[in-house]
Amino acid sequence: MNFNEKLIELRKSKGLSQDELGQRLGVSRQTISKWELAQSYPDFQRLVLLSDYFGLSLDALVKDIDVQDVRDQNLKDKQITAIYDDVQNAKTAINTVLNVFAVIGVVGILFFLALGILLS
């Protein structure tokens, strides 16, 4: 049985919703959903909380986790974070350039207004 299947079975055996389990672990319902869909895996701290909550050893809880899947998911998460950071940095750079152009535009307008006043 895979970790996500085991988690679903354990949660249901306690009669808990994803939201209730999330509250007990200090995570959102969406996080529990991602764990159960094998879209992500809990960090070590959450694994310890899960093992304590369900009264299982850590080894019994994670016995069937495919370590390569976890590595791949972590790599994908890091790549997504890097892309997000790059987009944020690009937005900041574009905003800086736009602000510089706005200042240049205002200065230009003021210059031509002052020139018009002086020439009249």
C-alpha contacts under 8 A as a table, 3 or more apart, distances in Angstrom:
res1	aa1	res2	aa2	distance
1	M	5	E	6.23
1	M	6	K	6.30
1	M	64	D	6.42
2	N	5	E	5.31
2	N	6	K	6.13
2	N	64	D	5.36
2	N	65	I	6.06
3	F	6	K	4.97
3	F	7	L	6.06
3	F	36	E	8.00
3	F	38	A	7.97
3	F	61	L	7.32
3	F	62	V	6.26
3	F	63	K	7.83
3	F	64	D	6.12
3	F	65	I	5.52
4	N	7	L	5.09
4	N	8	I	6.31
4	N	35	W	5.93
4	N	36	E	4.40
4	N	37	L	6.38
4	N	38	A	5.66
5	E	8	I	5.17
5	E	9	E	6.23
5	E	36	E	6.66
6	K	9	E	5.11
6	K	10	L	6.06
6	K	61	L	7.79
7	L	10	L	5.08
7	L	11	R	5.98
7	L	35	W	7.97
7	L	36	E	6.50
8	I	11	R	5.20
8	I	12	K	6.08
8	I	36	E	6.17
9	E	12	K	5.24
9	E	13	S	6.00
10	L	13	S	5.09
10	L	14	K	6.57
10	L	54	F	7.19
11	R	14	K	5.42
11	R	15	G	6.46
11	R	16	L	5.52
11	R	17	S	7.26
11	R	18	Q	7.67
11	R	21	L	7.16
12	K	15	G	4.74
12	K	16	L	5.74
12	K	17	S	7.45
13	S	16	L	7.70
16	L	19	D	7.89
16	L	20	E	5.78
16	L	21	L	6.19
17	S	20	E	5.15
17	S	21	L	6.33
18	Q	21	L	5.25
18	Q	22	G	6.02
18	Q	29	R	5.28
18	Q	32	I	5.89
18	Q	33	S	6.79
19	D	22	G	4.99
19	D	23	Q	6.18
19	D	28	S	6.76
19	D	29	R	4.46
19	D	32	I	7.75
20	E	23	Q	5.13
20	E	24	R	6.41
20	E	29	R	7.84
21	L	24	R	5.14
21	L	25	L	6.31
21	L	29	R	7.74
21	L	32	I	7.55
22	G	25	L	5.13
22	G	26	G	5.77
22	G	27	V	4.70
22	G	28	S	5.19
22	G	29	R	5.37
22	G	31	T	7.49
22	G	32	I	6.19
23	Q	26	G	5.05
23	Q	27	V	6.15
23	Q	28	S	6.96
23	Q	29	R	7.94
24	R	27	V	7.89
25	L	46	R	6.96
25	L	49	L	6.68
25	L	50	L	7.46
27	V	31	T	6.31
27	V	32	I	7.43
28	S	31	T	5.21
28	S	32	I	6.70
29	R	32	I	5.17
29	R	33	S	6.17
30	Q	33	S	4.90
30	Q	34	K	6.18
31	T	34	K	5.10
31	T	35	W	6.30
32	I	35	W	5.10
32	I	36	E	6.19
33	S	36	E	5.06
33	S	37	L	6.08
34	K	37	L	5.03
34	K	38	A	5.99
34	K	39	Q	4.93
34	K	40	S	5.59
34	K	41	Y	7.70
35	W	38	A	5.01
35	W	39	Q	6.04
35	W	40	S	5.23
35	W	41	Y	5.33
35	W	42	P	6.92
36	E	39	Q	7.64
37	L	40	S	7.81
38	A	41	Y	6.85
39	Q	73	Q	7.62
40	S	70	V	7.59
40	S	73	Q	6.43
41	Y	70	V	6.76
42	P	45	Q	7.80
42	P	46	R	5.55
42	P	47	L	5.93
43	D	46	R	5.43
43	D	47	L	6.25
44	F	47	L	4.98
44	F	48	V	6.28
45	Q	48	V	5.24
45	Q	49	L	6.38
46	R	49	L	4.91
46	R	50	L	6.02
47	L	50	L	5.00
47	L	51	S	6.11
47	L	58	L	7.11
47	L	61	L	7.91
48	V	51	S	5.12
48	V	52	D	6.13
48	V	58	L	6.49
49	L	52	D	5.12
49	L	53	Y	5.94
50	L	53	Y	5.02
50	L	54	F	6.06
51	S	54	F	5.35
51	S	55	G	5.71
51	S	56	L	4.80
51	S	57	S	5.79
51	S	58	L	5.49
51	S	61	L	6.24
52	D	55	G	5.01
52	D	56	L	6.38
52	D	57	S	7.60
53	Y	56	L	7.87
56	L	59	D	7.99
56	L	60	A	6.12
56	L	61	L	6.24
57	S	60	A	5.18
57	S	61	L	6.30
58	L	61	L	5.07
58	L	62	V	6.24
59	D	62	V	5.41
59	D	63	K	5.46
60	A	63	K	5.22
62	V	65	I	5.40
65	I	69	D	7.92
65	I	70	V	7.90
66	D	69	D	5.36
66	D	70	V	6.72
67	V	70	V	5.10
67	V	71	R	6.24
68	Q	71	R	4.94
68	Q	72	D	6.02
69	D	72	D	5.07
69	D	73	Q	6.08
70	V	73	Q	5.08
70	V	74	N	6.07
71	R	74	N	5.11
71	R	75	L	6.12
72	D	75	L	5.08
72	D	76	K	6.14
73	Q	76	K	5.00
73	Q	77	D	6.09
74	N	77	D	5.01
74	N	78	K	6.16
75	L	78	K	5.08
75	L	79	Q	6.16
76	K	79	Q	5.04
76	K	80	I	6.14
77	D	80	I	5.10
77	D	81	T	6.12
78	K	81	T	5.03
78	K	82	A	6.10
79	Q	82	A	5.02
79	Q	83	I	6.19
80	I	83	I	5.10
80	I	84	Y	6.12
81	T	84	Y	5.02
81	T	85	D	6.08
82	A	85	D	5.04
82	A	86	D	6.13
83	I	86	D	5.02
83	I	87	V	6.21
84	Y	87	V	5.12
84	Y	88	Q	6.20
85	D	88	Q	5.05
85	D	89	N	6.12
86	D	89	N	5.06
86	D	90	A	6.12
87	V	90	A	5.03
87	V	91	K	6.17
88	Q	91	K	5.08
88	Q	92	T	6.26
89	N	92	T	5.07
89	N	93	A	6.21
90	A	93	A	5.04
90	A	94	I	6.08
91	K	94	I	5.11
91	K	95	N	6.07
92	T	95	N	5.12
92	T	96	T	6.17
93	A	96	T	5.07
93	A	97	V	6.28
94	I	97	V	5.10
94	I	98	L	6.10
95	N	98	L	5.02
95	N	99	N	6.04
96	T	99	N	5.09
96	T	100	V	6.26
97	V	100	V	5.10
97	V	101	F	6.27
98	L	101	F	5.08
98	L	102	A	6.10
99	N	102	A	4.97
99	N	103	V	6.22
100	V	103	V	5.17
100	V	104	I	6.18
101	F	104	I	4.98
101	F	105	G	6.01
102	A	105	G	4.99
102	A	106	V	6.19
103	V	106	V	5.13
103	V	107	V	6.09
104	I	107	V	5.12
104	I	108	G	6.01
105	G	108	G	5.01
105	G	109	I	6.16
106	V	109	I	5.10
106	V	110	L	6.14
107	V	110	L	5.09
107	V	111	F	6.03
108	G	111	F	4.99
108	G	112	F	6.26
109	I	112	F	5.23
109	I	113	L	6.13
110	L	113	L	5.02
110	L	114	A	6.02
111	F	114	A	5.15
111	F	115	L	6.04
112	F	115	L	4.90
112	F	116	G	5.99
113	L	116	G	5.04
113	L	117	I	6.23
114	A	117	I	5.08
114	A	118	L	6.15
115	L	118	L	5.07
115	L	119	L	6.09
116	G	119	L	5.21
116	G	120	S	6.19
117	I	120	S	5.36
